Amino acid sequence: MSIKEADVRAFLHAQPEWLYEHAAEFNLRPIESKIMSFQQGRMQFMQRKTEKMASQLVQMLGEADANHTLMAKFMAFDRRLLLVNTVAQWQRAIHDGLKNEFVLPDFALKIVTEAPKSVRIPASLMADDKVKAVAKKLNKPICGNLPVVVLRELLPVQPRLESFLQLPLRWQEQTLAILIVGHEDEAHFTSDMATEWVNYMAENMAAVLARLLKLVR
């Protein structure tokens, strides 16, 4: 088996300490200055490795802190929902939660399902037929895209909104309501963002609304 000189040189350059460790086998006496360079190279390698690990640890701690903060916001939002007993209180809980926990004051919330006559629903929550027709086509969160005109018109004209979240609130395969959220930053809601947590929010909002609409038996 032949070994090319270039391969040997490449190996020694990559593993400079190998020659020093095996010098006696080849009757070699490394020059002290070279020994130091090997040692220095090894130390530099270990230092770079340590710095990289430290950087990764800082990033992991930062992500853990961000996740903890996010979880606290969702828990605070859920606590608001747990305290409601009427549809009007449900509307207020969502309004206050989006505004205070998530700093999202620009949104529209509409109920798109039929409600029992015994349940009082604020007029501002009831959707018209056009909104209901659009809501029926939504079965999952949509981020980033500009909503269709009928939904866009539900949001305030000012400030100028550049990115959007369209969130159907579904209960047992039925859309009970729709939440449209806008943001001035075009990068706040993007088409490639994960929707796991907004799905979690939607499920909780829908579950509470189903109870208030007496759909839960």
Summary of the structure (lengths in Angstrom):
residues: 217
radius of gyration: 30.3
end to end distance: 78.8
largest distance: 98.5
contacts: 562
relative contact order: 0.10
helix: 53%
strand: 12%
